[in-house]
C-alpha cells in the first residue's frame, strides 16, 4: 500500500477505487462521496450535517477505514470537557513530575460525532487542532499525528439539545455536506441488504498515510490558470457585496476553494482546473460560511449567477 502514485491518471484511478468501495457502504450518494474524498485530498476537515439515521457516522467511519488511517470516535455530549478530548497532565508521584496523557484527538482521523451537541467551550478546544495541527495543554504544545483530519457530524440546529457552531468553528471546515434521504432503490437495498456495521468490519484499507500524502501532493500539482484565479477572485468579491451578507467570503475561503477544485479535477483525471470544477465544489465550500447570513445554498446559487465566466 505504500507504492508511490506516479501521476494524475494513477491518482485518479486510485480515487475511483476508493469511491467504489465507499459506494458499497453508503448507497446512492455518489456526489456526496466524491465531495467527501475531495475534501480530504485537499487537506481539509469535513462537516456532515443531516437528520439522524441517514448514514453520517457510517460515511465518516468508512472514509477512515478505506484510507487506512488510525482513527478515534468521540460521541460529543453536553457534559464532554476539553480535557476529555485533548488529554490531561497527571502528577507522577514516583517521578515527581507531571506526565501528559494524550486524549482521543491524537489520531489521524477524529470522528467527532454530533459535534453540535457539546458546549461551545468544548467546541472551541478543536480550533487550534484544526488550524495548527497541534494542541496546547498547560502551556506546552503537543503536535498531532500526520495526517490529521476532523470528520464531524451534526444534527440540524433546530433539533433539541444542539449548540450551533460559531462562525470561527464553521470556517475551520473546508466543506459541509448533507446526505439526504436515499432514493427508493437505495432505500430498498438498505432494507434488504446486510447491516452496514457488519459491512464496515469487512472493509479493507486501500491506502495508508504515505499513499494518501502522495495523492495530496498530486492534488497540489493540478494547474490553476489565470482565468480560474480571476473567476475565484470575482466570486469572493461578489460575495462581499451581496445583499444580506455581512462579510462575504474571506481570502482563506478562496484558498480552500482552489484546493477543493484541484482535488475535484484530480478525481476526474485532469491536470488542470476548469470553471465547472470550481462550481461543483463551491456550494459545499461557501454554503456554511454564508449560512448565518441566510440560506447558504440559495446565496451560492445567486453568487454563481452573478459572476459570469469570461
C-alpha positions, 0 to 999 in steps of 0.5 A: 500500500505504500507504492508511490502514485506516479501521476494524475491518471494513477491518482485518479484511478486510485480515487475511483477505487476508493469511491467504489468501495465507499459506494458499497457502504453508503448507497446512492450518494455518489456526489456526496462521496466524491465531495467527501474524498475531495475534501480530504485530498485537499487537506481539509476537515469535513462537516456532515450535517443531516437528520439522524439515521441517514448514514453520517457516522457510517460515511465518516467511519468508512472514509477512515477505514478505506484510507487506512488511517488510525482513527478515534470516535468521540460521541460529543455530549453536553457534559464532554470537557476539553480535557476529555478530548485533548488529554490531561497532565497527571502528577507522577508521584514516583517521578515527581513530575507531571506526565501528559496523557494524550486524549482521543484527538491524537489520531489521524482521523477524529470522528467527532460525532454530533459535534453540535451537541457539546458546549461551545467551550468544548467546541472551541478546544478543536480550533487550534487542532484544526488550524495548527495541527497541534494542541496546547495543554498547560502551556506546552504544545503537543503536535498531532499525528500526520495526517490529521483530519476532523470528520464531524457530524451534526444534527440540524440546529433546530433539533433539541439539545444542539449548540450551533457552531460559531462562525470561527468553528464553521470556517475551520471546515473546508466543506459541509455536506448533507446526505439526504434521504436515499432514493427508493432503490437505495432505500430498498437495498438498505432494507434488504441488504446486510447491516452496514456495521457488519459491512464496515468490519469487512472493509479493507484499507486501500491506502495508508498515510504515505499513499494518501500524502502522495495523492495530496501532493498530486492534488497540489500539482493540478494547474490553476490558470489565470482565468480560474484565479480571476473567476475565484477572485470575482466570486469572493468579491461578489460575495462581499457585496451581496445583499444580506451578507455581512462579510462575504467570503474571506481570502482563506475561503478562496484558498480552500476553494482552489484546493477543493477544485484541484482535488475535484479535477484530480478525481476526474483525471485532469491536470488542470482546473476548469470553471465547472470544477470550481462550481461543483465544489463551491456550494459545499465550500461557501454554503456554511460560511454564508449560512448565518447570513441566510440560506447558504445554498440559495446565496451560492446559487445567486453568487454563481449567477452573478459572476459570469465566466469570461 
